[in-house]
Amino acid sequence: MESFEKEIVMPAKVSELDKLQEWLGLILDKVECSSKTCSQIAVVTEEIFTNICRHAYGNTNSDTNSICVQAGMDGAQLVMRFEDSGAAFNPLDHVLPDISAPFENWKTGGLGIFFIKKWTDKISYNRTYDNKNQLTLYKTIINRTM
């Protein structure tokens, strides 16, 4: 997919999450998305957005720090791209927690990335020439088994 149907640019502040979820909900309302799939997309969106807000820009809390989210349909798949100008971070390189270990042995962190990988069909990461992180997610949301 070359272009996205919708785009929103927001301050990189956790307090903006509801605005993002509402924007995404309007997109998902227009397609055949099950409640389970919509819930998974909401969790994935929250994890990515809050991780960017909390980690991409370090300790700076500037109003100039922003996140661009693009979304569109490519056939039966929702394609979403999150873009920020923060520190380089490829979540695909992150070591996932061992969820088979007893709960008391789990280390803090990483479970969000686990769910992002589990609840999407495909993920790609790119660090652009102008030093931006681009995380693109693909999630089948329309069942076309007729």
PLY file of the C-alpha trace (Angstrom):
ply
format ascii 1.0
element vertex 146
property float x
property float y
property float z
element edge 145
property int vertex1
property int vertex2
end_header
0.00 0.00 0.00
1.56 3.27 -1.11
-0.68 5.74 0.71
-2.82 5.70 3.81
-6.47 6.73 3.91
-6.27 8.52 7.26
-3.58 10.29 9.28
-3.44 11.95 12.67
-0.51 13.80 14.22
-0.60 14.12 17.99
1.59 15.33 20.83
3.61 12.45 22.29
1.69 12.54 25.55
-0.08 9.59 27.18
-3.00 11.92 27.90
-3.69 11.93 24.12
-4.35 8.16 23.99
-8.15 8.49 24.22
-8.12 10.84 21.21
-6.14 8.27 19.22
-8.43 5.40 20.23
-11.50 7.44 19.27
-9.95 8.25 15.85
-9.13 4.59 15.26
-12.61 3.53 16.41
-14.17 5.71 13.69
-12.05 3.90 11.09
-12.91 0.44 12.44
-16.63 1.27 12.60
-16.65 1.45 8.79
-15.38 -2.12 8.27
-16.39 -5.62 9.37
-14.26 -5.86 12.50
-15.22 -8.31 15.25
-15.26 -7.05 18.83
-12.37 -9.41 19.67
-10.24 -8.06 16.83
-11.16 -4.46 17.68
-10.12 -5.09 21.30
-6.79 -6.56 20.19
-6.15 -3.57 17.94
-6.98 -1.23 20.83
-4.45 -2.96 23.13
-1.77 -2.99 20.41
-2.37 0.71 19.70
-2.19 1.57 23.40
1.06 -0.34 23.88
2.79 1.26 20.92
1.54 4.77 21.61
2.39 4.75 25.32
5.82 3.20 24.69
6.63 5.99 22.23
5.36 8.63 24.67
7.35 7.24 27.59
10.58 6.16 25.92
11.20 7.64 22.46
11.98 11.17 23.54
13.85 10.46 26.76
13.00 12.77 29.62
11.99 15.65 27.39
8.39 16.68 27.80
8.25 19.12 24.93
5.08 20.02 23.09
7.08 19.64 19.88
7.46 15.86 20.38
4.83 14.23 18.21
3.59 10.92 16.87
2.10 10.49 13.43
-0.31 7.57 13.03
-1.52 6.53 9.61
-4.17 3.92 8.89
-5.88 2.40 5.91
-7.28 -0.79 4.49
-5.37 -3.00 2.09
-7.93 -5.58 1.07
-8.99 -7.37 4.27
-6.07 -5.97 6.28
-5.84 -2.88 8.40
-2.42 -1.30 7.93
-1.22 1.12 10.61
2.04 3.03 10.76
3.37 4.80 13.83
6.09 7.36 13.18
8.14 9.38 15.65
11.40 11.33 15.70
12.61 9.83 18.96
15.55 7.58 19.72
15.95 4.60 17.40
14.13 1.55 18.73
13.25 -1.57 16.82
10.76 -3.58 18.91
11.35 -6.59 16.64
14.84 -6.89 18.16
13.47 -6.87 21.71
13.80 -10.15 23.61
10.36 -11.45 24.49
9.56 -12.63 28.01
9.46 -16.34 28.71
5.76 -16.74 29.42
6.21 -20.46 30.03
8.22 -19.65 33.19
6.40 -19.41 36.53
4.78 -15.99 36.90
6.97 -15.04 39.88
10.04 -15.41 37.63
8.80 -12.99 34.96
10.88 -9.87 34.47
9.28 -6.45 34.25
8.69 -5.19 30.72
8.36 -6.74 27.30
4.88 -8.18 27.68
3.39 -5.37 25.59
5.69 -6.21 22.69
4.70 -9.86 23.13
1.03 -8.95 22.61
1.84 -6.66 19.69
3.57 -9.55 17.94
0.88 -12.06 18.93
-2.09 -9.96 17.83
-0.81 -8.70 14.47
-0.22 -10.62 11.25
2.95 -8.81 10.27
5.15 -6.04 11.67
7.92 -4.10 10.00
10.31 -1.49 11.37
12.26 1.11 9.47
14.59 3.89 10.59
14.24 6.53 7.88
17.00 8.62 6.34
15.72 11.60 8.35
16.02 9.66 11.63
12.42 8.69 12.22
11.10 5.42 13.57
8.41 3.82 11.44
6.58 0.84 12.87
4.05 -0.65 10.46
1.46 -3.23 11.54
-0.77 -5.45 9.45
-3.91 -7.01 10.94
-6.55 -8.96 9.07
-9.90 -7.68 10.26
-12.34 -8.80 7.61
-13.19 -12.48 7.26
-13.57 -13.15 3.55
-14.10 -16.93 3.61
-17.22 -16.98 1.45
0 1
1 2
2 3
3 4
4 5
5 6
6 7
7 8
8 9
9 10
10 11
11 12
12 13
13 14
14 15
15 16
16 17
17 18
18 19
19 20
20 21
21 22
22 23
23 24
24 25
25 26
26 27
27 28
28 29
29 30
30 31
31 32
32 33
33 34
34 35
35 36
36 37
37 38
38 39
39 40
40 41
41 42
42 43
43 44
44 45
45 46
46 47
47 48
48 49
49 50
50 51
51 52
52 53
53 54
54 55
55 56
56 57
57 58
58 59
59 60
60 61
61 62
62 63
63 64
64 65
65 66
66 67
67 68
68 69
69 70
70 71
71 72
72 73
73 74
74 75
75 76
76 77
77 78
78 79
79 80
80 81
81 82
82 83
83 84
84 85
85 86
86 87
87 88
88 89
89 90
90 91
91 92
92 93
93 94
94 95
95 96
96 97
97 98
98 99
99 100
100 101
101 102
102 103
103 104
104 105
105 106
106 107
107 108
108 109
109 110
110 111
111 112
112 113
113 114
114 115
115 116
116 117
117 118
118 119
119 120
120 121
121 122
122 123
123 124
124 125
125 126
126 127
127 128
128 129
129 130
130 131
131 132
132 133
133 134
134 135
135 136
136 137
137 138
138 139
139 140
140 141
141 142
142 143
143 144
144 145
